[in-house]
Amino acid sequence: MSDGLIVSLGWEALMTVLLVAGPMLGLGLLVGLIVSVFQATTQIQEQTLTFIPKILAVLGGAILFGPWMLRIMTDFALRLLGEMHTFVR
């Protein structure tokens, strides 16, 4: 197993993780920003106010993007297992 193959495999795994986690992280960031603006304009400084909207946004994102994320992870796993013979040598 060459160094280039290991780096390529690590790069592909990293890109898959970022691609799968990106939508939910983005939704959490967007909802957090909206809640922060709401808190700043109303001067409500309750720390627990941000958690429930973020949790609901991430849950909604998981429901909405779930099939797509599963397909991305399944494709990566199938490619990885399909080339297992090159890793074992």
C-alpha positions as a Markdown table, in Angstrom:
| # | Residue | x | y | z |
|---|---|---|---|---|
| 1 | Met | 0.0 | 0.0 | 0.0 |
| 2 | Ser | 1.6 | 3.2 | -1.1 |
| 3 | Asp | 1.7 | 6.6 | 0.6 |
| 4 | Gly | -0.3 | 8.1 | -2.2 |
| 5 | Leu | -3.1 | 5.6 | -1.8 |
| 6 | Ile | -3.3 | 6.2 | 1.9 |
| 7 | Val | -3.4 | 10.0 | 1.4 |
| 8 | Ser | -6.0 | 9.6 | -1.3 |
| 9 | Leu | -8.2 | 7.4 | 0.9 |
| 10 | Gly | -7.9 | 9.8 | 3.8 |
| 11 | Trp | -8.8 | 12.7 | 1.6 |
| 12 | Glu | -11.8 | 10.9 | 0.3 |
| 13 | Ala | -12.9 | 10.0 | 3.8 |
| 14 | Leu | -12.5 | 13.6 | 5.0 |
| 15 | Met | -14.5 | 14.9 | 2.1 |
| 16 | Thr | -17.3 | 12.4 | 2.7 |
| 17 | Val | -17.5 | 13.4 | 6.4 |
| 18 | Leu | -17.7 | 17.1 | 5.5 |
| 19 | Leu | -20.3 | 16.4 | 2.8 |
| 20 | Val | -22.4 | 14.4 | 5.1 |
| 21 | Ala | -22.1 | 16.7 | 8.2 |
| 22 | Gly | -22.2 | 19.9 | 6.2 |
| 23 | Pro | -26.0 | 20.4 | 5.8 |
| 24 | Met | -26.8 | 19.8 | 9.5 |
| 25 | Leu | -23.9 | 22.0 | 10.7 |
| 26 | Gly | -25.0 | 24.7 | 8.3 |
| 27 | Leu | -28.6 | 24.6 | 9.6 |
| 28 | Gly | -27.4 | 24.7 | 13.2 |
| 29 | Leu | -25.2 | 27.7 | 12.4 |
| 30 | Leu | -28.0 | 29.5 | 10.6 |
| 31 | Val | -30.5 | 28.9 | 13.3 |
| 32 | Gly | -28.0 | 30.0 | 16.0 |
| 33 | Leu | -27.3 | 33.2 | 14.1 |
| 34 | Ile | -31.1 | 33.9 | 13.8 |
| 35 | Val | -31.6 | 33.3 | 17.5 |
| 36 | Ser | -28.6 | 35.5 | 18.3 |
| 37 | Val | -30.0 | 38.4 | 16.3 |
| 38 | Phe | -33.4 | 37.8 | 18.0 |
| 39 | Gln | -31.8 | 37.9 | 21.4 |
| 40 | Ala | -29.8 | 41.0 | 20.6 |
| 41 | Thr | -32.8 | 42.9 | 19.3 |
| 42 | Thr | -35.1 | 41.9 | 22.2 |
| 43 | Gln | -32.4 | 42.0 | 24.8 |
| 44 | Ile | -33.4 | 38.6 | 26.1 |
| 45 | Gln | -30.2 | 37.0 | 27.3 |
| 46 | Glu | -31.5 | 33.5 | 28.1 |
| 47 | Gln | -28.8 | 30.9 | 27.5 |
| 48 | Thr | -31.1 | 28.0 | 27.0 |
| 49 | Leu | -33.1 | 29.7 | 24.3 |
| 50 | Thr | -30.7 | 28.7 | 21.6 |
| 51 | Phe | -30.8 | 24.9 | 22.3 |
| 52 | Ile | -34.3 | 24.0 | 21.3 |
| 53 | Pro | -34.4 | 25.7 | 17.9 |
| 54 | Lys | -31.0 | 24.3 | 17.0 |
| 55 | Ile | -32.0 | 20.8 | 18.0 |
| 56 | Leu | -35.2 | 21.1 | 16.0 |
| 57 | Ala | -33.3 | 22.4 | 13.0 |
| 58 | Val | -30.7 | 19.6 | 13.1 |
| 59 | Leu | -33.5 | 17.0 | 13.5 |
| 60 | Gly | -35.4 | 18.5 | 10.6 |
| 61 | Gly | -32.2 | 18.5 | 8.5 |
| 62 | Ala | -31.6 | 14.9 | 9.4 |
| 63 | Ile | -35.1 | 14.0 | 8.2 |
| 64 | Leu | -34.8 | 16.1 | 5.1 |
| 65 | Phe | -31.2 | 15.2 | 4.1 |
| 66 | Gly | -31.2 | 11.6 | 5.6 |
| 67 | Pro | -31.7 | 9.6 | 2.4 |
| 68 | Trp | -29.1 | 11.7 | 0.5 |
| 69 | Met | -26.6 | 11.3 | 3.4 |
| 70 | Leu | -27.2 | 7.6 | 3.5 |
| 71 | Arg | -26.6 | 7.3 | -0.2 |
| 72 | Ile | -23.3 | 9.2 | 0.1 |
| 73 | Met | -22.1 | 7.0 | 3.0 |
| 74 | Thr | -23.2 | 3.8 | 1.2 |
| 75 | Asp | -21.4 | 4.8 | -2.0 |
| 76 | Phe | -18.2 | 5.5 | 0.0 |
| 77 | Ala | -18.4 | 2.2 | 1.9 |
| 78 | Leu | -19.1 | 0.2 | -1.3 |
| 79 | Arg | -16.1 | 1.9 | -3.0 |
| 80 | Leu | -13.9 | 1.2 | 0.0 |
| 81 | Leu | -15.0 | -2.5 | 0.3 |
| 82 | Gly | -14.8 | -2.9 | -3.5 |
| 83 | Glu | -11.1 | -1.9 | -3.4 |
| 84 | Met | -10.2 | -3.9 | -0.3 |
| 85 | His | -8.0 | -6.2 | -2.2 |
| 86 | Thr | -5.6 | -3.3 | -3.0 |
| 87 | Phe | -5.4 | -2.4 | 0.7 |
| 88 | Val | -4.6 | -5.8 | 1.9 |
| 89 | Arg | -1.5 | -6.4 | -0.2 |
